[in-house]
Amino acid sequence: MLLIDADPQASLTISLGYPQPDKLPFTLADGMGRVLMDEPLSPGEGILHHPEGVDLMPADIQLSGMEVSLVNAMSRETILRQYLDTLKGQYSHILIDCQPSLGMLTVNALAAAGRIIVPVQAEYLPAKGLEQLLSTVSKIRKQINPKLQIDGILLTMVDNRTNFARDIAALLRETYGSKIKVFTTEIPHSVRAKEMSAQGKSIFAHDPEGKVAEGYKNLTQEVLRLEKQREKNRAGLGR
């Protein structure tokens, strides 16, 4: 599996054990820059290998400049997709971690993706921004990437000790549940989950018996069930 860090803040890169991403010799900005300039790329160039068995294409602050460069580029929405085309066949799954905004980098990620998981904090403002994201996804599906599907909305950092968090979670399920799957799994708020970012480990290595690790295991099972259902539907259509 390959993880793509498409956020100039490089949170994913830092969390996987690279605390100074600006000192890395090759990042996503370099890969997309090569595509923009129509320069050759070696397959897998710059990809880092994490000891837990996943690969990473890191990000750094240069990615902010890439956002500006994309504005006037030809085929600007598909530069990331063209970069990923150079990695075809090397990975069964590629996960793209996006920044929490709807700029050109996120549009590129949506144009390249097949499916989306939308993480939403169980708080008022993140929930409020969901409508704009869903509108953007709808436009991209119509104009650029008709294969784009939303797997579901994932409630994260849920503090079930407060009535407010429970109310927001219930409101999201009530508002969107009839149109989009809202995962049954909720990822709880946890101090242990915050600690892992400084250690360069996943939650499964840092706190394997904790409630957050359990939440992500349950989410994985939900996503796998969706995948199996899709395969069954495709097989039915092929008959």
CYANA upper distance limits for C-alpha pairs under 8 A (distance plus 0.5 A):
  1 MET  CA     53 GLY  CA      8.45
  1 MET  CA     54 VAL  CA      5.91
  1 MET  CA     55 ASP  CA      6.76
  1 MET  CA     91 TYR  CA      6.07
  1 MET  CA     92 SER  CA      6.78
  1 MET  CA     93 HIS  CA      5.69
  1 MET  CA     94 ILE  CA      6.38
  1 MET  CA     95 LEU  CA      8.23
  2 LEU  CA     54 VAL  CA      6.55
  2 LEU  CA     55 ASP  CA      5.20
  2 LEU  CA     56 LEU  CA      6.16
  2 LEU  CA     57 MET  CA      7.91
  2 LEU  CA     91 TYR  CA      7.06
  2 LEU  CA     93 HIS  CA      7.07
  2 LEU  CA     94 ILE  CA      5.27
  2 LEU  CA     95 LEU  CA      6.82
  3 LEU  CA     54 VAL  CA      7.74
  3 LEU  CA     55 ASP  CA      6.54
  3 LEU  CA     56 LEU  CA      5.24
  3 LEU  CA     57 MET  CA      6.75
  3 LEU  CA     94 ILE  CA      6.38
  3 LEU  CA     95 LEU  CA      5.41
  3 LEU  CA     96 ILE  CA      6.49
  3 LEU  CA     97 ASP  CA      7.89
  4 ILE  CA     28 LEU  CA      8.28
  4 ILE  CA     56 LEU  CA      6.46
  4 ILE  CA     57 MET  CA      5.43
  4 ILE  CA     58 PRO  CA      7.04
  4 ILE  CA     94 ILE  CA      7.72
  4 ILE  CA     95 LEU  CA      6.55
  4 ILE  CA     96 ILE  CA      5.13
  4 ILE  CA     97 ASP  CA      6.58
  5 ASP  CA     10 ALA  CA      6.99
  5 ASP  CA     11 SER  CA      8.42
  5 ASP  CA     12 LEU  CA      6.49
  5 ASP  CA     13 THR  CA      7.09
  5 ASP  CA     28 LEU  CA      7.89
  5 ASP  CA     56 LEU  CA      7.98
  5 ASP  CA     57 MET  CA      6.70
  5 ASP  CA     58 PRO  CA      5.81
  5 ASP  CA     59 ALA  CA      5.82
  5 ASP  CA     96 ILE  CA      6.68
  5 ASP  CA     97 ASP  CA      5.68
  5 ASP  CA     98 CYS  CA      7.49
  6 ALA  CA     10 ALA  CA      8.15
  6 ALA  CA     28 LEU  CA      7.77
  6 ALA  CA     59 ALA  CA      6.85
  6 ALA  CA     63 LEU  CA      8.24
  6 ALA  CA     96 ILE  CA      7.02
  6 ALA  CA     97 ASP  CA      6.13
  6 ALA  CA     98 CYS  CA      5.63
  6 ALA  CA     99 GLN  CA      7.20
  6 ALA  CA    105 LEU  CA      7.35
  6 ALA  CA    106 THR  CA      8.16
  6 ALA  CA    109 ALA  CA      8.19
  7 ASP  CA     11 SER  CA      7.79
  7 ASP  CA     59 ALA  CA      7.03
  7 ASP  CA     60 ASP  CA      8.36
  7 ASP  CA     63 LEU  CA      7.77
  7 ASP  CA     97 ASP  CA      7.41
  7 ASP  CA     98 CYS  CA      5.95
  7 ASP  CA     99 GLN  CA      5.15
  7 ASP  CA    105 LEU  CA      8.43
  8 PRO  CA     59 ALA  CA      6.53
  8 PRO  CA     60 ASP  CA      5.86
  8 PRO  CA     61 ILE  CA      5.28
  8 PRO  CA     62 GLN  CA      7.42
  8 PRO  CA     63 LEU  CA      5.47
  8 PRO  CA     64 SER  CA      6.11
  8 PRO  CA     99 GLN  CA      8.04
  9 GLN  CA     59 ALA  CA      8.12
  9 GLN  CA     60 ASP  CA      7.13
  9 GLN  CA     61 ILE  CA      6.83
  9 GLN  CA     99 GLN  CA      8.46
 10 ALA  CA     14 ILE  CA      6.67
 10 ALA  CA     21 PRO  CA      7.60
 10 ALA  CA     58 PRO  CA      7.69
 10 ALA  CA     59 ALA  CA      5.58
 10 ALA  CA     60 ASP  CA      6.01
 10 ALA  CA     61 ILE  CA      7.90
 11 SER  CA     15 SER  CA      6.51
 12 LEU  CA     16 LEU  CA      6.73
 12 LEU  CA     58 PRO  CA      8.25
 12 LEU  CA     97 ASP  CA      7.88
 13 THR  CA     17 GLY  CA      7.35
 13 THR  CA     18 TYR  CA      6.25
 13 THR  CA     19 PRO  CA      7.99
 13 THR  CA     21 PRO  CA      7.35
 13 THR  CA     56 LEU  CA      8.14
 13 THR  CA     58 PRO  CA      5.83
 13 THR  CA     59 ALA  CA      6.91
 14 ILE  CA     18 TYR  CA      5.16
 14 ILE  CA     19 PRO  CA      5.10
 14 ILE  CA     20 GLN  CA      7.68
 14 ILE  CA     21 PRO  CA      7.44
 14 ILE  CA    197 SER  CA      7.54
 14 ILE  CA    198 ALA  CA      8.25
 14 ILE  CA    200 GLY  CA      7.55
 15 SER  CA     19 PRO  CA      8.08
 15 SER  CA    196 MET  CA      7.75
 15 SER  CA    197 SER  CA      4.73
 15 SER  CA    198 ALA  CA      6.87
 15 SER  CA    199 GLN  CA      7.65
 15 SER  CA    200 GLY  CA      5.38
 15 SER  CA    201 LYS  CA      7.44
 16 LEU  CA     50 HIS  CA      7.75
 16 LEU  CA    197 SER  CA      7.80
 16 LEU  CA    199 GLN  CA      8.38
 16 LEU  CA    200 GLY  CA      4.71
 16 LEU  CA    201 LYS  CA      6.47
 16 LEU  CA    202 SER  CA      7.98
 17 GLY  CA    197 SER  CA      8.49
 17 GLY  CA    198 ALA  CA      8.13
 17 GLY  CA    199 GLN  CA      7.12
 17 GLY  CA    200 GLY  CA      4.20
 17 GLY  CA    201 LYS  CA      7.61
 18 TYR  CA    200 GLY  CA      7.84
 20 GLN  CA     24 LEU  CA      7.92
 21 PRO  CA     58 PRO  CA      7.86
 21 PRO  CA     59 ALA  CA      7.23
 21 PRO  CA     60 ASP  CA      5.82
 22 ASP  CA     60 ASP  CA      5.80
 22 ASP  CA     61 ILE  CA      7.22
 22 ASP  CA     62 GLN  CA      8.47
 25 PRO  CA     46 GLY  CA      7.91
 26 PHE  CA     30 ASP  CA      6.47
 26 PHE  CA     31 GLY  CA      8.16
 26 PHE  CA     45 GLU  CA      8.29
 26 PHE  CA     46 GLY  CA      5.54
 26 PHE  CA     58 PRO  CA      8.37
 27 THR  CA     31 GLY  CA      7.14
 27 THR  CA     46 GLY  CA      7.01
 27 THR  CA     57 MET  CA      6.85
 27 THR  CA     58 PRO  CA      5.58
 27 THR  CA     59 ALA  CA      5.69
 27 THR  CA     60 ASP  CA      7.12
 28 LEU  CA     32 MET  CA      6.60
 28 LEU  CA     57 MET  CA      6.62
 28 LEU  CA     58 PRO  CA      6.50
 28 LEU  CA     59 ALA  CA      5.93
 28 LEU  CA     60 ASP  CA      8.31
 28 LEU  CA     63 LEU  CA      7.75
 29 ALA  CA     33 GLY  CA      6.36
 29 ALA  CA     59 ALA  CA      7.40
 29 ALA  CA     60 ASP  CA      8.01
 29 ALA  CA     62 GLN  CA      6.48
 29 ALA  CA     63 LEU  CA      5.50
 29 ALA  CA     66 MET  CA      6.80
 30 ASP  CA     34 ARG  CA      6.70
 31 GLY  CA     35 VAL  CA      7.10
 31 GLY  CA     41 LEU  CA      7.89
 31 GLY  CA     83 TYR  CA      7.15
 32 MET  CA     36 LEU  CA      6.71
 32 MET  CA     66 MET  CA      8.38
 32 MET  CA     79 ILE  CA      6.84
 32 MET  CA     80 LEU  CA      6.76
 32 MET  CA     83 TYR  CA      6.67
 33 GLY  CA     37 MET  CA      6.68
 33 GLY  CA     66 MET  CA      7.92
 34 ARG  CA     38 ASP  CA      6.39
 34 ARG  CA     39 GLU  CA      5.38
 34 ARG  CA     40 PRO  CA      7.25
 34 ARG  CA     41 LEU  CA      7.44
 35 VAL  CA     39 GLU  CA      6.62
 35 VAL  CA     40 PRO  CA      8.21
 35 VAL  CA     79 ILE  CA      7.12
 35 VAL  CA     82 GLN  CA      7.55
 35 VAL  CA     83 TYR  CA      6.90
 36 LEU  CA     73 ALA  CA      7.94
 36 LEU  CA     79 ILE  CA      7.45
 41 LEU  CA     45 GLU  CA      7.49
 41 LEU  CA     86 THR  CA      8.06
 43 PRO  CA     86 THR  CA      6.62
 43 PRO  CA     87 LEU  CA      6.60
 44 GLY  CA     87 LEU  CA      7.11
 46 GLY  CA     57 MET  CA      7.34
 47 ILE  CA     55 ASP  CA      7.04
 47 ILE  CA     56 LEU  CA      6.09
 47 ILE  CA     57 MET  CA      5.44
 47 ILE  CA     58 PRO  CA      7.95
 48 LEU  CA     55 ASP  CA      6.09
 48 LEU  CA     56 LEU  CA      5.54
 48 LEU  CA     57 MET  CA      6.88
 48 LEU  CA     58 PRO  CA      8.07
 49 HIS  CA     53 GLY  CA      7.73
 49 HIS  CA     54 VAL  CA      6.80
 49 HIS  CA     55 ASP  CA      5.06
 49 HIS  CA     56 LEU  CA      6.83
 50 HIS  CA     54 VAL  CA      5.97
 50 HIS  CA     55 ASP  CA      6.33
 50 HIS  CA     56 LEU  CA      7.78
 59 ALA  CA     63 LEU  CA      7.25
 61 ILE  CA     65 GLY  CA      8.22
 62 GLN  CA     66 MET  CA      7.13
 63 LEU  CA     67 GLU  CA      6.98
 64 SER  CA     68 VAL  CA      7.48
 65 GLY  CA     69 SER  CA      6.85
 66 MET  CA     70 LEU  CA      6.59
 67 GLU  CA     71 VAL  CA      7.43
 67 GLU  CA    103 GLY  CA      7.92
 67 GLU  CA    104 MET  CA      6.34
 67 GLU  CA    105 LEU  CA      6.56
 68 VAL  CA     72 ASN  CA      8.50
 69 SER  CA     73 ALA  CA      7.17
 70 LEU  CA     76 ARG  CA      5.82
 70 LEU  CA     77 GLU  CA      8.36
 70 LEU  CA    104 MET  CA      7.38
 71 VAL  CA     76 ARG  CA      7.26
 71 VAL  CA    104 MET  CA      7.87
 72 ASN  CA     76 ARG  CA      7.81
 75 SER  CA     79 ILE  CA      7.32
 76 ARG  CA    104 MET  CA      8.48
 76 ARG  CA    108 ASN  CA      8.23
 77 GLU  CA    104 MET  CA      7.49
 77 GLU  CA    107 VAL  CA      6.77
 77 GLU  CA    108 ASN  CA      5.37
 77 GLU  CA    111 ALA  CA      7.02
 78 THR  CA     82 GLN  CA      6.67
 78 THR  CA    108 ASN  CA      6.19
 78 THR  CA    111 ALA  CA      6.71
 78 THR  CA    112 ALA  CA      7.35
 79 ILE  CA     83 TYR  CA      6.81
 79 ILE  CA    108 ASN  CA      7.24
 80 LEU  CA     84 LEU  CA      6.71
 80 LEU  CA    108 ASN  CA      6.18
 80 LEU  CA    109 ALA  CA      7.17
 80 LEU  CA    112 ALA  CA      7.06
 81 ARG  CA     85 ASP  CA      6.69
 81 ARG  CA    108 ASN  CA      7.62
 81 ARG  CA    109 ALA  CA      8.09
 81 ARG  CA    111 ALA  CA      7.43
 81 ARG  CA    112 ALA  CA      5.06
 82 GLN  CA     86 THR  CA      7.52
 83 TYR  CA     87 LEU  CA      8.01
 84 LEU  CA     88 LYS  CA      7.25
 84 LEU  CA    112 ALA  CA      8.38
 87 LEU  CA     91 TYR  CA      8.10
 96 ILE  CA    109 ALA  CA      7.34
 98 CYS  CA    105 LEU  CA      8.27
 98 CYS  CA    106 THR  CA      6.48
 98 CYS  CA    109 ALA  CA      7.77
 99 GLN  CA    106 THR  CA      7.35
101 SER  CA    106 THR  CA      7.53
102 LEU  CA    106 THR  CA      6.01
102 LEU  CA    107 VAL  CA      7.13
102 LEU  CA    133 LEU  CA      7.83
102 LEU  CA    136 THR  CA      8.49
103 GLY  CA    107 VAL  CA      6.86
104 MET  CA    108 ASN  CA      6.52
105 LEU  CA    109 ALA  CA      6.81
106 THR  CA    110 LEU  CA      6.72
107 VAL  CA    111 ALA  CA      6.57
107 VAL  CA    140 ILE  CA      8.25
108 ASN  CA    112 ALA  CA      6.71
109 ALA  CA    113 ALA  CA      6.54
110 LEU  CA    114 GLY  CA      8.49
110 LEU  CA    116 ILE  CA      8.42
110 LEU  CA    137 VAL  CA      7.75
110 LEU  CA    140 ILE  CA      7.74
110 LEU  CA    145 ASN  CA      8.32
110 LEU  CA    148 LEU  CA      7.90
111 ALA  CA    140 ILE  CA      7.23
111 ALA  CA    144 ILE  CA      6.78
111 ALA  CA    145 ASN  CA      5.95
111 ALA  CA    148 LEU  CA      8.22
112 ALA  CA    145 ASN  CA      8.09
113 ALA  CA    148 LEU  CA      6.90
114 GLY  CA    147 LYS  CA      6.42
114 GLY  CA    148 LEU  CA      5.29
114 GLY  CA    149 GLN  CA      6.79
115 ARG  CA    148 LEU  CA      6.02
115 ARG  CA    149 GLN  CA      5.17
115 ARG  CA    150 ILE  CA      6.00
115 ARG  CA    151 ASP  CA      6.56
116 ILE  CA    148 LEU  CA      8.10
116 ILE  CA    149 GLN  CA      6.78
116 ILE  CA    150 ILE  CA      5.20
116 ILE  CA    151 ASP  CA      6.07
116 ILE  CA    152 GLY  CA      7.65
117 ILE  CA    150 ILE  CA      6.80
117 ILE  CA    151 ASP  CA      6.04
117 ILE  CA    152 GLY  CA      5.84
117 ILE  CA    153 ILE  CA      6.49
117 ILE  CA    154 LEU  CA      7.29
118 VAL  CA    150 ILE  CA      8.23
118 VAL  CA    152 GLY  CA      6.81
118 VAL  CA    153 ILE  CA      5.18
118 VAL  CA    154 LEU  CA      6.32
119 PRO  CA    153 ILE  CA      6.43
119 PRO  CA    154 LEU  CA      5.09
119 PRO  CA    155 LEU  CA      6.42
119 PRO  CA    156 THR  CA      6.80
120 VAL  CA    126 PRO  CA      6.60
120 VAL  CA    127 ALA  CA      6.84
120 VAL  CA    130 LEU  CA      8.25
120 VAL  CA    153 ILE  CA      7.46
120 VAL  CA    154 LEU  CA      6.51
120 VAL  CA    155 LEU  CA      5.58
120 VAL  CA    156 THR  CA      6.35
121 GLN  CA    126 PRO  CA      6.48
121 GLN  CA    127 ALA  CA      7.49
121 GLN  CA    155 LEU  CA      6.24
121 GLN  CA    156 THR  CA      5.36
121 GLN  CA    157 MET  CA      6.27
121 GLN  CA    158 VAL  CA      7.35
122 ALA  CA    126 PRO  CA      8.01
122 ALA  CA    127 ALA  CA      7.51
122 ALA  CA    155 LEU  CA      6.62
122 ALA  CA    156 THR  CA      6.96
122 ALA  CA    157 MET  CA      7.24
122 ALA  CA    158 VAL  CA      6.08
122 ALA  CA    159 ASP  CA      8.46
122 ALA  CA    165 ALA  CA      5.86
122 ALA  CA    166 ARG  CA      8.23
122 ALA  CA    168 ILE  CA      6.14
122 ALA  CA    169 ALA  CA      6.26
123 GLU  CA    127 ALA  CA      6.75
123 GLU  CA    164 PHE  CA      8.36
123 GLU  CA    165 ALA  CA      6.88
123 GLU  CA    168 ILE  CA      6.76
124 TYR  CA    128 LYS  CA      6.62
124 TYR  CA    168 ILE  CA      7.33
125 LEU  CA    129 GLY  CA      6.94
126 PRO  CA    130 LEU  CA      7.21
127 ALA  CA    168 ILE  CA      8.31
127 ALA  CA    172 LEU  CA      7.84
129 GLY  CA    133 LEU  CA      7.20
130 LEU  CA    134 LEU  CA      6.76
131 GLU  CA    135 SER  CA      6.76
132 GLN  CA    136 THR  CA      6.78
133 LEU  CA    137 VAL  CA      6.70
134 LEU  CA    138 SER  CA      6.71
135 SER  CA    139 LYS  CA      6.93
136 THR  CA    140 ILE  CA      6.73
137 VAL  CA    141 ARG  CA      6.60
137 VAL  CA    148 LEU  CA      8.43
138 SER  CA    142 LYS  CA      6.86
139 LYS  CA    143 GLN  CA      6.55
140 ILE  CA    144 ILE  CA      5.64
140 ILE  CA    145 ASN  CA      6.34
140 ILE  CA    146 PRO  CA      8.05
141 ARG  CA    145 ASN  CA      5.23
141 ARG  CA    146 PRO  CA      4.92
141 ARG  CA    147 LYS  CA      7.41
141 ARG  CA    148 LEU  CA      6.29
142 LYS  CA    146 PRO  CA      6.41
150 ILE  CA    180 ILE  CA      7.91
151 ASP  CA    180 ILE  CA      8.47
151 ASP  CA    181 LYS  CA      7.36
151 ASP  CA    223 VAL  CA      8.18
151 ASP  CA    226 LEU  CA      8.25
152 GLY  CA    180 ILE  CA      6.66
152 GLY  CA    181 LYS  CA      5.14
152 GLY  CA    182 VAL  CA      5.74
152 GLY  CA    183 PHE  CA      6.55
153 ILE  CA    180 ILE  CA      7.93
153 ILE  CA    181 LYS  CA      6.90
153 ILE  CA    182 VAL  CA      5.15
153 ILE  CA    183 PHE  CA      6.51
154 LEU  CA    182 VAL  CA      6.82
154 LEU  CA    183 PHE  CA      6.09
154 LEU  CA    185 THR  CA      7.84
154 LEU  CA    186 GLU  CA      7.12
154 LEU  CA    187 ILE  CA      8.28
155 LEU  CA    169 ALA  CA      7.65
155 LEU  CA    182 VAL  CA      8.49
155 LEU  CA    183 PHE  CA      8.10
155 LEU  CA    185 THR  CA      8.14
155 LEU  CA    186 GLU  CA      5.62
155 LEU  CA    187 ILE  CA      6.74
156 THR  CA    186 GLU  CA      6.50
156 THR  CA    187 ILE  CA      5.05
156 THR  CA    188 PRO  CA      6.75
156 THR  CA    189 HIS  CA      7.74
157 MET  CA    187 ILE  CA      6.26
157 MET  CA    188 PRO  CA      5.39
157 MET  CA    189 HIS  CA      4.44
157 MET  CA    190 SER  CA      7.77
158 VAL  CA    165 ALA  CA      6.78
158 VAL  CA    166 ARG  CA      8.43
158 VAL  CA    186 GLU  CA      7.34
158 VAL  CA    187 ILE  CA      6.65
158 VAL  CA    188 PRO  CA      5.02
158 VAL  CA    189 HIS  CA      5.60
159 ASP  CA    165 ALA  CA      6.48
159 ASP  CA    166 ARG  CA      8.30
159 ASP  CA    188 PRO  CA      6.56
159 ASP  CA    189 HIS  CA      5.87
160 ASN  CA    165 ALA  CA      6.70
160 ASN  CA    166 ARG  CA      6.49
160 ASN  CA    188 PRO  CA      8.12
161 ARG  CA    165 ALA  CA      8.45
162 THR  CA    166 ARG  CA      7.16
163 ASN  CA    167 ASP  CA      6.51
164 PHE  CA    168 ILE  CA      6.72
165 ALA  CA    169 ALA  CA      6.66
166 ARG  CA    170 ALA  CA      6.63
167 ASP  CA    171 LEU  CA      6.56
168 ILE  CA    172 LEU  CA      6.68
169 ALA  CA    173 ARG  CA      6.84
170 ALA  CA    174 GLU  CA      6.60
171 LEU  CA    175 THR  CA      6.43
172 LEU  CA    176 TYR  CA      6.36
172 LEU  CA    177 GLY  CA      7.78
173 ARG  CA    177 GLY  CA      5.23
173 ARG  CA    182 VAL  CA      6.79
174 GLU  CA    178 SER  CA      8.03
176 TYR  CA    180 ILE  CA      6.19
176 TYR  CA    181 LYS  CA      8.12
176 TYR  CA    182 VAL  CA      7.90
177 GLY  CA    181 LYS  CA      6.17
177 GLY  CA    182 VAL  CA      6.27
183 PHE  CA    219 LEU  CA      8.00
183 PHE  CA    222 GLU  CA      7.98
185 THR  CA    215 GLY  CA      6.83
185 THR  CA    218 ASN  CA      6.83
185 THR  CA    219 LEU  CA      6.26
186 GLU  CA    215 GLY  CA      7.01
187 ILE  CA    212 VAL  CA      6.49
187 ILE  CA    215 GLY  CA      5.84
187 ILE  CA    216 TYR  CA      7.54
188 PRO  CA    211 LYS  CA      7.54
188 PRO  CA    212 VAL  CA      6.53
188 PRO  CA    215 GLY  CA      7.92
189 HIS  CA    193 ALA  CA      8.39
189 HIS  CA    212 VAL  CA      8.24
190 SER  CA    194 LYS  CA      7.43
190 SER  CA    212 VAL  CA      7.53
191 VAL  CA    195 GLU  CA      7.00
192 ARG  CA    196 MET  CA      7.18
192 ARG  CA    207 ASP  CA      7.65
193 ALA  CA    197 SER  CA      8.09
193 ALA  CA    203 ILE  CA      6.90
193 ALA  CA    212 VAL  CA      7.46
195 GLU  CA    199 GLN  CA      7.62
196 MET  CA    200 GLY  CA      7.01
196 MET  CA    201 LYS  CA      6.31
196 MET  CA    202 SER  CA      7.08
196 MET  CA    203 ILE  CA      6.94
196 MET  CA    206 HIS  CA      6.65
197 SER  CA    201 LYS  CA      7.44
201 LYS  CA    205 ALA  CA      6.50
201 LYS  CA    206 HIS  CA      6.61
202 SER  CA    206 HIS  CA      6.65
203 ILE  CA    207 ASP  CA      5.94
203 ILE  CA    208 PRO  CA      6.87
203 ILE  CA    212 VAL  CA      7.76
203 ILE  CA    213 ALA  CA      6.24
204 PHE  CA    208 PRO  CA      4.80
204 PHE  CA    209 GLU  CA      8.39
204 PHE  CA    213 ALA  CA      6.17
207 ASP  CA    213 ALA  CA      7.40
208 PRO  CA    213 ALA  CA      6.18
208 PRO  CA    214 GLU  CA      8.25
209 GLU  CA    213 ALA  CA      7.11
209 GLU  CA    214 GLU  CA      7.52
210 GLY  CA    214 GLU  CA      6.87
211 LYS  CA    215 GLY  CA      6.60
212 VAL  CA    216 TYR  CA      6.82
213 ALA  CA    217 LYS  CA      6.70
214 GLU  CA    218 ASN  CA      6.74
215 GLY  CA    219 LEU  CA      6.71
216 TYR  CA    220 THR  CA      6.59
217 LYS  CA    221 GLN  CA      6.95
218 ASN  CA    222 GLU  CA      6.89
219 LEU  CA    223 VAL  CA      6.72
220 THR  CA    224 LEU  CA      6.61
221 GLN  CA    225 ARG  CA      6.68
222 GLU  CA    226 LEU  CA      6.88
223 VAL  CA    227 GLU  CA      6.76
224 LEU  CA    228 LYS  CA      6.72
225 ARG  CA    229 GLN  CA      6.68
226 LEU  CA    230 ARG  CA      6.71
227 GLU  CA    231 GLU  CA      6.79
228 LYS  CA    232 LYS  CA      6.68
229 GLN  CA    233 ASN  CA      6.68
230 ARG  CA    234 ARG  CA      6.66
231 GLU  CA    235 ALA  CA      6.65
232 LYS  CA    236 GLY  CA      6.71
233 ASN  CA    237 LEU  CA      6.76
234 ARG  CA    238 GLY  CA      6.68
235 ALA  CA    239 ARG  CA      7.12
